[in-house]
């Protein structure tokens, strides 16, 4: 039996943004599209295997309802056949081709099954443009080309290839899901470009890759804003002292503020921001050390609470509820 389940929810845009961000933090492979009346996305129809996914969806809806008075999330679930996703047309300054690339500088080739929602496509465009600007400095500016790059995304992502075309050094893609690893590897092979794919839970990378400390001049992120915020502290340690972090795929306003608060706690500052089709991107850099201030003591200034590192995937429904509560 084949096909998909189409999940639709009629919500005001602020609530739709919150629900999408919460769900994609728990299920990064869910590619959720914001619509004029709410949101929609598709789950692959797998008889007997959807109960857990639908439970996570219901828990996310309840969390949004609890955080917003008098709001009820109304879901419509419909079984559909065929390929429901959208195939994009262009990426930033590079033309996309439906066939295998010839290794030329101007093309990124797409395999036939490549699909992205409009939201993720806008984020990929933002990252491509920011990467090009960073890797093409003005005359007399600091050299940025040829240095190592780290990319974090879920599912299909063109950011690693865009960085290579813009003149980066070796690119490493960190994939926490096997599906993401397979898709990034396929894109790299399709375009005959070298991308090193590292697979595994993010929480274990800090211990297993001590050689990453200060190793990357450019880090690209396209994840849920909640998931990106929880990764920033570790990523700041992997960033070179003169490097930058670029994150995209979140909405201006509350989501951007959440990410920037996490950046400040991680020792990062905002260099610049950009906007495309209602979606935002930020460029962050290490905060230069200022003069040391005397310690503040007493009950007037409470102790700061550290951000927890990313945990392993929870196993029980109660763990899922706890994790959703954190967001």
C-alpha positions in Angstrom: 0.0 0.0 0.0 1.5 3.4 -1.0 0.6 7.1 -0.7 0.7 9.8 1.9 -1.3 11.3 4.7 -2.0 15.0 4.2 -2.1 16.8 7.6 -3.7 20.2 7.6 -4.4 22.6 10.5 -6.3 25.8 10.4 -4.5 28.3 12.6 -3.6 32.0 12.9 -0.1 32.5 11.6 1.7 33.0 15.0 0.2 29.7 16.2 1.0 27.9 13.0 4.6 29.1 13.2 4.9 27.9 16.8 3.4 24.5 16.0 5.6 24.0 13.0 8.7 24.9 14.9 7.8 22.6 17.8 7.1 19.6 15.5 10.2 20.1 13.4 12.3 20.2 16.6 11.1 16.7 17.4 10.8 15.4 13.9 13.3 17.3 11.8 12.4 15.3 8.6 8.8 16.7 8.7 8.8 19.4 6.0 5.9 21.6 7.1 4.5 24.2 4.8 2.9 27.4 6.1 -0.3 28.4 4.3 -2.5 31.4 4.3 -4.9 29.6 6.7 -2.5 27.5 8.8 -0.1 24.7 7.9 0.1 21.5 6.0 2.5 18.6 5.5 2.6 15.0 4.4 3.5 11.8 6.1 4.4 8.7 4.2 1.6 6.1 4.4 3.0 3.1 6.3 0.2 0.9 7.7 0.9 0.1 11.4 3.7 2.6 11.6 1.9 5.9 12.0 0.6 5.7 15.6 3.8 7.1 17.1 4.0 9.9 14.6 0.4 10.9 15.1 0.8 10.8 18.9 3.7 13.3 18.5 1.5 15.5 16.3 -1.3 15.5 18.9 1.1 16.3 21.7 2.5 19.2 19.8 -1.0 20.5 19.2 -1.9 20.3 22.9 1.3 22.2 23.8 0.3 25.1 21.5 -3.2 25.1 22.8 -1.9 25.3 26.4 0.3 28.3 25.5 -2.5 30.2 23.8 -5.7 30.9 25.6 -9.0 29.9 23.8 -7.1 28.3 20.9 -8.2 24.9 19.6 -6.1 23.2 16.9 -8.4 21.5 14.3 -6.7 18.8 12.3 -7.7 17.4 8.9 -6.1 14.1 8.0 -6.6 12.9 4.4 -5.0 10.0 2.6 -3.6 11.0 -0.8 -1.8 9.2 -3.6 1.2 10.3 -5.7 4.0 12.8 -5.0 2.6 15.7 -2.9 5.8 17.8 -2.6 7.0 20.7 -4.8 10.1 20.6 -7.0 11.9 24.0 -6.8 13.0 26.0 -9.8 16.1 28.1 -9.0 18.6 28.7 -6.2 20.1 32.1 -5.7 22.7 32.8 -8.3 22.9 29.2 -9.6 20.7 27.6 -12.2 19.4 24.2 -11.3 19.4 21.4 -13.8 17.3 18.2 -13.9 20.2 16.2 -15.2 23.6 15.3 -13.8 25.9 18.2 -13.6 29.1 18.4 -15.7 31.2 19.8 -12.9 30.8 23.4 -14.1 30.8 26.3 -11.8 27.3 27.6 -12.6 25.1 24.5 -12.0 23.7 22.4 -9.2 22.0 19.3 -10.6 18.9 17.8 -8.9 18.0 14.2 -8.8 14.5 13.4 -9.9 13.1 12.8 -6.4 14.4 16.1 -5.0 11.6 18.0 -3.2 11.4 20.9 -0.7 8.6 22.9 0.8 8.5 26.6 0.1 9.7 27.4 3.6 12.8 25.2 3.4 13.5 26.4 -0.2 13.5 30.0 1.0 16.0 29.1 3.8 18.3 27.3 1.3 18.2 30.4 -0.9 19.1 32.6 2.1 22.0 30.4 3.0 23.3 30.3 -0.6 23.2 34.0 -0.9 24.9 34.6 2.5 27.6 32.0 1.7 28.3 33.6 -1.6 28.7 37.0 0.1 30.9 35.7 2.8 33.1 33.7 0.4 33.5 36.6 -2.0 34.9 39.3 0.2 35.4 42.9 -1.0 39.0 43.8 -2.2 41.2 44.2 0.8 38.9 42.2 3.0 39.9 39.3 5.1 40.4 36.1 3.1 37.6 33.6 3.5 37.8 31.2 0.6 39.2 27.7 0.9 38.5 27.2 4.6 36.5 24.3 6.2 32.7 24.5 6.4 30.2 22.6 8.5 26.5 22.2 7.4 23.6 21.1 9.6 20.2 20.4 8.0 17.5 17.8 7.9 16.4 16.0 4.7 17.4 17.6 1.4 19.9 20.5 1.6 21.8 22.3 -1.1 23.8 24.5 1.3 26.9 22.2 1.2 27.0 22.4 -2.6 26.3 26.1 -2.7 29.3 26.7 -0.3 31.5 24.6 -2.6 30.5 26.6 -5.7 31.1 29.8 -3.8 34.7 28.8 -3.1 34.8 27.2 0.3 37.3 24.6 1.4 36.3 21.1 2.4 32.6 20.7 3.5 31.4 18.4 6.2 27.6 17.8 6.5 26.4 16.6 9.9 23.4 14.3 9.4 21.6 13.0 12.5 19.2 10.9 10.5 20.1 8.1 8.0 17.6 9.7 5.5 19.5 13.0 5.6 22.9 11.3 5.2 21.6 9.4 2.1 20.1 12.5 0.5 23.2 14.7 1.0 25.4 11.9 -0.3 23.2 11.5 -3.3 23.3 15.2 -4.1 27.1 15.3 -3.8 27.4 12.3 -6.1 24.9 13.7 -8.6 27.0 16.9 -8.8 30.4 15.2 -8.6 31.3 17.4 -5.6 33.1 16.1 -2.5 31.0 16.4 0.7 32.1 14.5 3.9 29.0 13.2 5.6 29.1 12.5 9.4 26.2 10.6 10.8 25.2 10.3 14.4 23.4 12.0 17.3 24.5 15.6 17.8 25.0 15.1 21.5 27.8 12.6 20.9 29.8 14.6 18.5 31.4 16.9 21.1 33.0 13.9 22.7 33.8 11.9 19.5 35.2 14.8 17.5 37.6 16.8 19.7 39.4 17.8 16.5 36.5 19.9 15.6 37.2 22.5 18.3 37.8 25.8 16.4 38.0 23.9 13.1 35.3 25.6 11.0 35.4 29.0 9.4 31.8 28.8 8.3 28.8 26.9 9.9 25.5 26.7 8.0 22.3 25.8 9.9 18.8 25.0 8.5 16.8 23.5 11.3 13.8 24.4 13.5 14.7 27.5 15.5 14.3 25.6 18.7 16.7 22.8 17.6 19.1 25.4 16.2 19.1 27.3 19.5 19.9 24.1 21.4 22.9 23.4 19.1 24.6 26.9 19.3 26.7 26.4 22.4 28.5 23.4 20.9 28.7 25.0 17.5 30.3 28.1 19.0 33.1 25.8 20.3 33.6 24.3 16.8 33.8 27.8 15.2 37.1 29.4 14.4 37.9 32.6 16.3 37.3 34.6 13.0 34.5 32.4 11.7 30.8 32.9 11.3 27.6 30.9 11.8 24.7 31.4 9.4 21.3 30.1 10.4 18.1 30.3 8.2 14.6 28.8 8.1 12.8 30.7 10.9 10.3 33.6 11.1 11.3 37.1 12.1 9.9 38.1 15.5 9.5 35.6 18.3 11.5 32.8 16.6 14.4 35.1 15.7 14.4 36.5 19.3 14.6 33.0 20.7 17.5 32.1 18.5 19.4 35.4 19.3 18.9 34.9 23.1 20.6 31.5 22.6 23.4 33.1 20.6 24.2 35.6 23.3 24.3 32.8 25.9 26.7 30.9 23.6 29.1 33.9 23.3 27.9 35.0 19.8 26.8 38.3 18.5 24.6 39.3 15.5 26.5 40.6 12.5 23.6 40.9 10.1 20.2 39.5 9.1 18.3 38.9 5.9 14.7 38.2 4.8 13.3 36.2 1.9 9.6 35.4 1.3 8.8 36.0 5.0 11.6 33.8 6.3 14.7 35.1 8.1 18.4 34.3 8.3 21.1 35.6 10.6 24.9 35.8 10.5 26.6 35.3 13.9 30.2 35.7 15.0 32.1 35.2 18.2 31.8 38.0 20.6 35.1 39.8 21.2 36.2 39.6 24.8 35.6 42.8 26.6 37.0 44.1 29.9 36.5 41.8 32.8 33.8 43.0 35.1 33.8 42.5 38.9 31.6 39.6 40.0 28.0 40.4 41.1 27.0 38.7 44.4 24.0 38.5 46.6 20.4 37.8 45.9 19.8 40.8 43.7 21.4 39.1 40.6 20.2 35.5 40.2 22.5 32.9 38.8 22.2 32.3 35.0 20.8 28.9 34.0 23.0 27.1 31.4 21.5 25.8 28.3 21.3 22.0 28.3 23.2 20.2 25.6 21.1 18.2 23.1 20.0 14.9 24.6 19.6 11.5 23.0 16.2 10.8 21.4 13.6 10.1 24.0 12.0 6.7 24.1 8.8 7.0 26.0 5.7 9.2 25.4 6.4 10.9 28.7 9.9 11.8 27.4 8.3 13.3 24.3 6.0 15.4 26.4 8.9 16.6 28.5 10.9 17.5 25.4 8.0 19.4 23.9 7.5 21.3 27.2 11.1 22.5 26.9 10.1 24.4 23.7 
